[in-house]
Amino acid sequence: MTPPDRALEQRITALLATLVVFDLTLSIWAFFFPQGWFDAFHGTTYVDPEALLPRTAAQWAGFLLVQSMAVVRWRRETWWLLLVAGVRLCDVFTDLVYFLMADHLTWFAMATLPGMGPVNALLGWWLIRAWKRLGEPRAVTSTS
């Protein structure tokens, strides 16, 4: 392995680990501390009769699952990078819609939500490029 490839692999692992921590934090915050979420993003009392916040937390838990598996498996099966890229790309428009349609937004929401779509697009693009740069998909082969 060449030094640039080793550096790329280290960046990939660091990014995946960061995404795991990020989505773990979001999932726990939204699911177990919904009033804290509403305080930070809306500055209002938590009222969610249709349970959209727990639904969103469950979605982030799904992201967390895929990204956690990718951290462990991507070096042997590089296609995990494409799965994570797909996860990130699926979330490109959600925060912008949230930002545009929510009735009450705090300064924190206004500062963070509009930028998350471009961040997710960039992450998805970068992971696809990293996968392509690594070359042929790796597979675990057994010798008999």
FENHU-V602071 format. One record per pair of residues at least 24 apart in sequence whose ideal C-beta (glycine too) atoms are under 6 Angstrom apart, sorted by the first residue. I is the first residue (numbers start at 0). J is the second residue. Records with the same first field share a line. If there is no record, write none. Layout:
I = J, J
This chain:
11 = 129
15 = 66, 69, 70
16 = 70
18 = 66
19 = 66, 67
22 = 59, 62, 63
23 = 63
25 = 59
26 = 56, 59, 60, 63
29 = 55, 56
30 = 56
39 = 107
40 = 108
41 = 103
42 = 103, 105
43 = 103
62 = 86
75 = 137, 139
77 = 130, 133, 136, 137
78 = 136
80 = 126, 130
81 = 130
83 = 126
84 = 123, 126, 127
87 = 119, 122, 123
88 = 123
90 = 119
91 = 116, 119, 120
